[in-house]
Amino acid sequence: MRESPIKVWFEHEGGLLRLRLARPKANIIDAEMIKALSLALDNRLASARLSAVLLDAEGPHFSFGASVEEHMPKHCAGMLASLHGLLKQMLDCPVPILVAIQGQCLGGGLEVACGGNLLFAHPEARLGQPEIKLGVFAPAASCLLPERIGAAQAQDLLWSGRSVDGIEAHRIGLVNELAEDPSGAALAWFETHLLTSSANSVRLAVKAVHSDVVDRIKAKLDAVEALYLEDLMTTYDAVEGLQAFVEKRAAEWEHR
């Protein structure tokens, strides 16, 4: 039997839920990874003592991104539905989600990271949404990044496909804190600020901040998912770009 793609455990007597991507070095956000994360959240958020979730990853990289093969026309509807379902779960999480990032955090990996609340990153981490270089766009990031870093900064990353290091990510507000040990920094933030607080009060504070923002992002996710499936994936260039990536060759754009 294949091992789970994530590791799950509690710390601080149930006050902190730990989720760890455990398919290094790439930690690809594929259907199996998404299902495991979704089940972990479904089954472990009810505890009255829970004050936070800490999501990190084994190996040198947080995640190379989503499975490109699962984004091909035959599979992409199911893939987007499951990924966006996970992100909606994360947005609805009653406690803060802290995310620790090292190495590459790209594409679907950054989308999952941005489904969290506070991001802690190594200064040399690389964060980006390179989808446009494959002839597609990043649906979830198109909804999450403008809320997180503002329209101008989000447009730069989404339309250029460029990656930024942790230092620039911190400067533009994508990352909350830089640290040589991002998981340790996230854990220290939890222990300093949340561990000694009322878990019930933390939950109400999260609800107070999230109420309108979460509804707005979830509605936009549905609209952008439809745009991706009904408009983008019916074009020649979108299929050509994905196919070229899988075949490890340069795409031949026809601009249609």
Stockholm file with secondary structure:
# STOCKHOLM 1.0

chainA/1-256         MRESPIKVWFEHEGGLLRLRLARPKANIIDAEMIKALSLALDNRLASARLSAVLLDAEGPHFSFGASVEEHMPKHCAGMLASLHGLLKQMLDCPVPILVAIQGQCLGGGLEVACGGNLLFAHPEARLGQPEIKLGVFAPAASCLLPERIGAAQAQDLLWSGRSVDGIEAHRIGLVNELAEDPSGAALAWFETHLLTSSANSVRLAVKAVHSDVVDRIKAKLDAVEALYLEDLMTTYDAVEGLQAFVEKRAAEWEHR
#=GR chainA/1-256 SS CCCCSEEEEEETTTTEEEEEECSTTTCCBCHHHHHHHHHHHHHHSCCTTCCEEEEEESSSCSBCCBCSGGGSTTTHHHHHHHHHHHHHHHHTCSSCEEEEECSEEETHHHHHHHTSSEEEECTTCEEECGGGGGTCCCHHHHHHHHHHHCHHHHHHHHHHCCEEEHHHHHHTTSCSEECSSHHHHHHHHHHHHTTTSCHHHHHHHHHHHHHHHHHHHHHHHHHHHHHHHHTGGGSHHHHHHHHHHHTTSCCCCCCC
#=GC SS_cons         CCCCSEEEEEETTTTEEEEEECSTTTCCBCHHHHHHHHHHHHHHSCCTTCCEEEEEESSSCSBCCBCSGGGSTTTHHHHHHHHHHHHHHHHTCSSCEEEEECSEEETHHHHHHHTSSEEEECTTCEEECGGGGGTCCCHHHHHHHHHHHCHHHHHHHHHHCCEEEHHHHHHTTSCSEECSSHHHHHHHHHHHHTTTSCHHHHHHHHHHHHHHHHHHHHHHHHHHHHHHHHTGGGSHHHHHHHHHHHTTSCCCCCCC
//
